[in-house]
Amino acid sequence: MLRIAVTGSPGIGKSTVVAKAAEKLADQPGFKIGGIQTAEIRKEGTREGFSIRDLATGKNGILRSVKGSGPRFGKYHVNLEDLEKIGANALRNALDCDLIVIDEVGPMELKSGAFILAVEAVLKSDKPVLAVLHRSSSHQLAQRIREEFQVLTVDEGNRDELPEKIANRFFRELG
């Protein structure tokens, strides 16, 4: 089973690479993608946080924000409620899909025990996975992904062609 994680510097386009690859795969008739996708929330050109979306249901929430009361990481507060109700549930429900997307496994997401358990359930499954992995997380789960997945580093030189290459790998594998 194919499992790919993309990593790289903050803001380099990891989530965009995964989103574009997943879009190409979703175009296949009868191919079902589940999991989570994150996106920046910007206000007047300034990043104020990140949203989280369940790929199967389209349900959206706030993952992290400069305003909030959840665990703090840098300038952001992690919204554990949405991370667990939307994120962890999306990952558990994705076990019925053809491909599971996890955007992202990083220090903020790993503040949630429910999220960790959901990712561990995905890793125990036989499902193909496409994930975004924080570049320097030393958490045990991040280390496990580094060991078990093919890890691709996104940079300015490869980020435009990576979505196609990743999608083609999954097409060949899942054929």
N, C-alpha and C positions, 0 to 999 in steps of 0.2 A: 504494500500500500504506500502511496506517495504522500509524503509530508514535507512541506516546504515552509520555511520561516524566512521572512525578510527582516533585515536589521540595518542600522545606519544612524547617522547623526540626526539630531532633532531638526525637523523642518525640511529634510532632504526629499521627502515624498514617499515614505514607506507605505502609508495608508492609501495613497493615490495609486501606487503600483498594485497593491492587493485589490483595491476596488476595481481598477481597469481589467485586471486578470479575471476577477469574478464576473464582471459584466460580459466578457467574451464567452466564458463558460456557461453563463445563464442563458445565452442565446440558443443553446442546444435544446431541441424539443424534448420534453420530459425530464430534463435535468434539474434537480432541485437543490438549491443552495440554502443553507441555514447558518446561523451564527450571528456574530455582531460586527458592526462597522462603526467607526468613530469619525467625527468630522470637527474641524475647528468652529468655534463660535466667535465671530468677530463683530466688534462694534466700533464704528468710525476708524477702521483700519487697525485696531488693536485687538489682539487675541484675548478673549475674556474667559475662555474655557473650551470644553469639548462636549459634543453631544454623543449619545449612544443610540444605535438603531438595531432592532431585531430584523435581520434580513428576510426572514420568512413571513413575519406579520406586518412589518413596516412600523411597528410601535417605536416611538422615539422618547428619549429622556435626556437628562443632563448627567454626564459622567463626572465632570469636574468643572469647577468654576472659581473665579477669584472671590466670589461671594458665596457664603455657605457656612455650614457648621460641622461638616464631616471632618474626618482626619485630614490634616494639612500635609501637603507635599509641595515644597517650594512656595510659589504664590497661589497655588490652587488648593481648594478643599474638595475631597472626593465625596461624591453623592452616593453613599452606600446603598440607599434605598433603591435608586434607579439602576445602579450597577447590579444589584441582586435581583430585583423584580424584572428588569428587562434583560440585562446581560447574562446572568447565571441561568435564568429560565430559557433564554434563547439558545444557549449552548446545550442545555439538557434536551430541549426539543429538537435540536439539529441532529441528534443521533439517528433520526429517521430520514435524513437527507443524503444526497449523493456526495456532497462536499460540505465541510464545515470550515467557516471562516472565523478567525479569532483576531480581532483588531482592537486591542493589543494586549500582550502579556508584558506588563511593566510594573514598576513599583507602586503606582497609584492603584491599579486594578488588584494587585496582590495584597491590598489592605483588607480585602473581603474574603473571609473564610468560605462563604457560599460560592464565590467566583472560583477560588482555588479548587474546591471540590468539583465544580462543573468542568473545569479544564482537565482535571485528573480523570473524570469519567470519559471525556473525549479521547484522552490519550490511551485509555484502556480499551477503547473501541477499535474496530478494524476499519474505521472511516478515513478517507483521505482528508487532509487538513492543510489549509493555507493560513499562515499566521503572521502577525507582526510581532517581533520580539524586541524589547528594549535592549539597546546595545550593551549596556553595562550592568544590568541587574544581576546580583549574585544570589538571588532567591533560588532555593532548591528546584522549584518548578521551572524557572528560566534555564537553569543549568541542564535539567533533564531534556528540555526542548533542544538545546544546543547539541546534546549528545545524540538524540534520536531523529532529528530532522536534518534535511539538507538546508543549510543556512546560506542565504545569499545576501551580500552587503550591497545596499542601494547607494549609488553615488551619482554625481551630476553626469558622468559619462555613460551610465547604463540605465538610468531610470526611465528613459523613453522606450527602450526596447525590452525591458524586463517583463512588462505585462504580457506581451505576445509570447515571449519565451516560456514564461510560467504556464500560461494557458495551453500552449502546445504540449508541454510536458504532461499536463493533466489529461489532455485529449488523447495522447498516445497511451497513457497508463489506464485510463478509464474506458477508452475506445469504443 
